[in-house]
Amino acid sequence: VVTVKARPSFLLFPPDAFKASAVKDTGPRDDPGLVKLTWQANPRTTPGVTLGYVIERRELPKGDWENVLGKGRMLDPSVTEYVDRAPPGRRYEYRVRAVGSDAVTDGELEGKP
């Protein structure tokens, strides 16, 4: 028995230049729960392949990854920044994953605020 697998006609890579940073509120008091995430589309990805981005967060040291947008939701591929309101007093790790029609990047792109 021989199995032939078609090679994908596109390439999907994790986003580039990911940064996670705490946001300082300009009001009378700082909001310690705001985290700004920024990234760029990966220039190695075939144009038009990225359907959107999933943002995931987990509590450190070993929490489970969860989609901060809600289960099954993603951002439009034109979006390259997001501000998350994380519960204060805890440490988190974030990752942004690119989603294509046949693939999701493996989440190599991670950052800690």
C-alpha positions, 0 to 999 in steps of 0.5 A, spaced: 500 500 500 502 506 498 499 513 500 501 519 497 500 526 500 499 532 496 504 537 498 500 544 500 501 549 495 502 555 500 506 556 506 504 559 513 509 561 518 508 564 525 507 572 525 514 576 526 516 581 531 511 579 537 511 583 543 507 583 549 508 589 554 504 592 560 500 598 558 500 604 563 493 608 563 494 615 563 488 616 568 489 618 575 491 610 576 494 605 572 490 599 570 495 593 572 491 588 568 492 591 561 497 588 556 498 590 549 500 585 544 503 587 537 506 583 531 507 583 524 505 578 518 510 574 517 513 576 510 515 568 508 507 566 508 504 566 502 500 572 501 492 571 502 493 565 506 492 567 513 485 567 515 486 570 522 490 570 528 488 567 535 491 570 541 492 565 547 494 566 554 496 561 560 498 563 567 505 561 569 508 557 571 504 551 567 497 553 566 493 551 560 493 555 554 486 559 552 484 563 547 483 570 550 478 572 544 473 566 546 473 559 543 473 558 536 474 566 535 480 569 531 482 576 529 482 579 522 488 578 518 489 585 518 489 586 525 496 587 528 495 589 535 491 587 541 490 589 548 488 584 553 485 585 560 488 580 564 486 578 571 491 582 575 496 579 581 498 573 576 503 572 571 502 570 564 505 568 558 502 570 551 502 567 544 499 569 537 498 564 532 496 565 525 490 561 522 490 558 515 485 554 511 488 548 512 493 549 518 495 553 524 502 555 526 505 551 532 505 557 536 513 558 537 511 566 537 511 567 545 512 573 550 511 575 557 509 582 559 
